[in-house]
């Protein structure tokens, strides 16, 4: 993915039509501020959790891995719910999101199986 991004920045833009250079549904300033506020609150919440873990002497690698695992499970669930409930998503797109969920879960389980075997 990194090399694809480098190739795009160094000259890949010339291969895209003008339509591909601009978003079809750009974020408006009000929504952007809302998103930035949520990101800020998330970073603040993470800092508070890490601070509490440190204050109680629980800031160790095992607990950090557990915290990362919780976030890694919660974020995809949040985004699937967000996509399924969004008024901008059409009925056809929603059915495709539903179809993607089992594929996503299979990816999780097969990756987990690979980690167990190795």
N, C-alpha and C positions, 0 to 999 in steps of 0.2 A: 504494500500500500504506500509506503514511504517513497519508493522509486517511482510509482505512478504519479504521486503528487509532485515530485521533483520534475518529472517529464512534462507535466501539465504546466507548471510555473515557467519552465524554460522554453516552451514553445508549443505546447499542446493546444493552447487557446486558438491558434490559427486554424486548427482543424474543426473547430466547432462553429456552427452557424451563429448568427447574431441572436437567434432565439434562445440558444443554450447559454448565453452569457448573462442573462437576467432572470431572477426568480419569477415564477408565475404567480406566486402568492406571497409577496414580501411582507415582512413583519412590520406592523405599524408602531409608531413610537410608544403608544400606551401599552401595547402588549410587550414590547421590548423591555420597558421599565418594569413591568410585572414579572417577566422572566428573570431579569437581573436581580430583582428583589428576592425572588425565590432561591436563586443561586446563592446570594449573600446569606440568606437565612440558613440554607443547607450547610454552608461553610462554617457559619457561626455555631450551628448545632453540632457539627463534627468537632469543632474546637472545644465546645463545652463537654462533650462526651469524653474526648481525650484528656481534658483537664480533670474531670471527675475520676477517670481511671487513674491518672497520675496521683491525685490527692488521696485516693484509697489504696495506693500501692499496687494497682492491678495493671499498670501499663507495661505489659510484656509482649513478646512476639506472639504467643499463643492467643492472647486476647485481641491483639490487632488483627490477626488472621481471622478470628471469629467475627470481628467487626466488618472486615472486608467481605466475608462470606454473606453476612446479613445484608449489606448494601448491594452485593452482586445478585442476590435473590430478589430483593425488594424493588430495585430499579426496573428490571424488565417487566415485572408484574404491573408496576405503576404505568409504564409506557404502553403496555398492551391495553390496560383499562382506559388510558387516555385516548388511544387511537380508536378503540371500540365505541367510546362515548362521544367522540368529537362530532359536532354538527357539520364539519367540513368534509367528513368521510361519507362517501356515497354507499348505498346498499351493496353494490358490487365490490367496492374496495373493502367494506367491512367483512364480507364473506371471505375475501382473500386473506385478511388479517386472521380470521378464525382458522383458516386452513394452515396458516403459518405457525400457529401455536404448537401443534403436535410436532412439527419439524424442529422447532426451537427446543422443545423438551427432549426430543431424541438426540439432538446435538449435545445438550447438557449431560444426558445420561451416558452417551457414548464417550464423551470426554472424561467423565467421571470413571467410567469403566477402564479406559486407557490408563488413567492415573493410578487406579488400583492394581492393574496388572504390572505396570512399571514400578 
